[in-house]
Amino acid sequence: MSNKSIQGPTDAVSVTPTDTVNDTTAIKSILAENENPAGLNLATDGNVALKLLNGNTATLYYAAGLNHGVQYTHVLSTGTTATGIMALFN
């Protein structure tokens, strides 16, 4: 059996969705510049509206209690129904 380390998020922070999209509301502004958004974890099932790294927006349905890998810059309030959103970072 090989020794493989478990890799996953190294930090997490609570997110308040907002439709104000600027540098101060960007997920990367919450923590150090060298950390990258690795995904989301939710307290309740629901839709999460995201601004993705390429500038597009998408509303995705996620189940609660799981780490969902997605790279994004903002969690938008319009279209988001999930609550207890945690941003995960590498």
C-alpha positions as CSV (number, residue, x, y, z in Angstrom):
1,M,0.0,0.0,0.0
2,S,1.4,3.4,-0.9
3,N,1.4,6.4,1.4
4,K,-0.6,9.1,-0.2
5,S,-1.4,12.3,1.6
6,I,-4.9,13.6,1.7
7,Q,-5.2,16.8,-0.2
8,G,-8.0,19.2,0.3
9,P,-8.7,22.8,1.3
10,T,-6.3,24.5,3.6
11,D,-8.6,27.3,4.7
12,A,-12.2,28.3,4.7
13,V,-14.2,31.4,5.3
14,S,-17.9,32.2,5.5
15,V,-19.3,34.0,2.4
16,T,-22.1,36.5,2.2
17,P,-23.4,36.5,-1.4
18,T,-23.5,39.9,-3.1
19,D,-24.3,41.3,-6.5
20,T,-21.7,44.0,-6.1
21,V,-18.8,42.7,-8.2
22,N,-15.6,44.5,-7.5
23,D,-12.1,43.9,-6.2
24,T,-13.1,44.2,-2.5
25,T,-15.9,41.6,-2.8
26,A,-13.8,39.1,-4.7
27,I,-13.2,35.9,-3.0
28,K,-9.4,36.3,-3.3
29,S,-9.6,39.6,-1.4
30,I,-10.9,37.8,1.7
31,L,-7.7,35.9,2.3
32,A,-4.0,36.1,1.3
33,E,-3.3,36.7,-2.4
34,N,-1.4,33.4,-2.6
35,E,-4.5,31.3,-1.8
36,N,-6.7,30.1,-4.6
37,P,-10.5,29.4,-4.5
38,A,-10.8,25.6,-4.4
39,G,-14.5,25.3,-4.0
40,L,-17.6,25.6,-1.8
41,N,-19.3,23.9,1.1
42,L,-22.9,24.6,2.0
43,A,-25.1,24.2,5.1
44,T,-28.2,23.7,3.0
45,D,-28.9,22.3,-0.5
46,G,-29.6,24.9,-3.1
47,N,-28.6,27.0,-6.1
48,V,-25.4,29.0,-6.0
49,A,-24.9,31.8,-8.5
50,L,-21.2,32.3,-9.3
51,K,-19.0,34.6,-11.4
52,L,-16.4,32.2,-12.8
53,L,-12.8,32.9,-13.4
54,N,-13.4,33.4,-17.1
55,G,-16.0,36.2,-16.3
56,N,-19.0,34.1,-17.2
57,T,-21.8,33.6,-14.6
58,A,-23.4,30.3,-13.8
59,T,-26.1,29.1,-11.4
60,L,-25.4,25.6,-10.1
61,Y,-27.2,23.3,-7.8
62,Y,-25.2,21.9,-4.9
63,A,-25.9,19.4,-2.1
64,A,-25.1,20.4,1.5
65,G,-22.2,19.0,3.5
66,L,-19.9,18.2,0.6
67,N,-16.9,20.0,-0.8
68,H,-17.7,21.1,-4.3
69,G,-14.7,21.9,-6.5
70,V,-15.2,25.1,-8.5
71,Q,-13.1,28.0,-9.4
72,Y,-14.8,31.4,-9.1
73,T,-14.3,35.0,-8.2
74,H,-17.7,35.9,-6.6
75,V,-20.8,34.3,-5.1
76,L,-23.8,36.4,-6.3
77,S,-26.9,37.0,-4.3
78,T,-29.4,37.0,-7.2
79,G,-30.1,33.3,-7.9
80,T,-28.5,31.9,-4.8
81,T,-30.8,29.9,-2.6
82,A,-28.3,27.9,-0.6
83,T,-27.3,29.1,2.9
84,G,-24.3,28.7,5.1
85,I,-21.8,29.1,2.2
86,M,-18.2,28.5,3.0
87,A,-15.4,29.4,0.5
88,L,-12.7,26.8,0.5
89,F,-9.1,27.7,-0.3
90,N,-5.9,25.9,-1.3
